[in-house]
């Protein structure tokens, strides 16, 4: 039997590689095994083969189960990454659509400003405006669609804004009420100290203009804004923040632009607009571009800024309507306004501060306009070289707002009271053109700046050419509901 066991153990493995029956027959013929042993060996081989088949079947079953539980989910995850689903939601910046892998994200928001004004829609700038008929007006001052987000990388961002404002004057064509693209830009913001922005936007020159119209303390910006802002431009800007959290915490902005204002893709010559701004964050904390201390800063946060620009072209001022002219200067559309006629330079210093419900900001502006057109006309007429005329302008504002609830608890928490003073001297070398604004404002915040009601009342003045005569005056009231969805 021992010989039979040895034969069975040694022969059976060989039989898996050769014809087992033939080998056993040879062993039988040589007398190594008997006929009974041959029968027993074959029976034992069949038992082992059957047992091996069962074991193999079990292992295969376990392997298949393991594959379905572990390997398949891995493939499913890869498929999810490739196909990538979309999550939808709503937050402070509107509706959000984002891929589950975080590669793409888009935020969509609507904003509306419904306003009532009496007796003047805008800021009166001359005698006729101060003495004309009173106007009682309802208007949709702004209707905006905002779309922003990132794509491919979290630091590759984009933003665009469309204004659907339907308003136009009686003598305007219907096209004046059409929608217009006011902002479109791409931002590369991988490094906080060095970011790049390309497109069209409100240039980071002065705080009051860059602050969104939906995040201001008063119904509208001050009378100074029209004369001194450089508004939206098309170009490129390098900006960033350095030394954050230290006494040398600062933001910088350096840009080159075409200088033609919003929507003007064509430059009238090869001169460019150059802009720079340096902002010192006094306490090592950065103030966002918005007014009123809605978020209640527990720590004092302040900034001091300096900005400057220069441009040569047809424009003497800029607004959301694009290239324009300051009163007393030729329009850029005029036949007398040749390419590069006006050399315009400006400078501003500003400050801002927020602490425990109190908000302050101020700006002082200087602006010089050199008109080479006058020199050319003089030379053409007299045959001699003329001197370009120079006009110096000066203006500014200061504004303060406070939530009295933090001082007097029974006053409702959503209420803010504010005051602003602004002045504009459109030519410092002559008198009779100083304008001033005194405005008191009241805000009721339903949901911060995203849903608020604002009432402001202004006393506006214009100095007469004869300083001994009383100034022209007008009182104006405005009520506005600003809401974002």
Buried (B, 14 or more C-beta within 10 A) or exposed (E): EEEBEEBBEEBBEEBEEEEBEEEBEEBBEEEEBEEEBBEBBBEBBEEBBEEEEEEEEEEEEEEEEEEEEEEEEEEEEEEEEEEEEEEEEEEEBBBBBBBEEEBBBBBBBBBBBBBBBBBBBEBBBEEEBBEEEEEEEEBEBBBBBBBBBBBEEEEBBBBBBBBBBEBEEEEEEEEEEEEBEBBBBBBBBEEEEBBBBBBBBBBBBBBBBBBBBBBBBBBBBBBBBBBBBBBBBBBEBEBBBEEBEEEEBBBBBBBBBBBBBBBBEEBBEEBBBBBBBBBBBBBBBBBEBBBBBBEEBEEEBBBBBEBBBBBBBBBBBBBBBBBBBBEEBBBBEEEEBBEBBBBBBBBBBBBBBBBBBBBBBBBBBBBBBBBBBBBBEBEEEEEEEBEBEEBEBBBBBBBBBBBBBBEEEEEEEBBBBBBBBBBBBBBBEEEEBBBBBBBBBBBBBEEBBBBBBBBBBBEBBBBBEEEEEEBBEBEBBBBBBBBBE
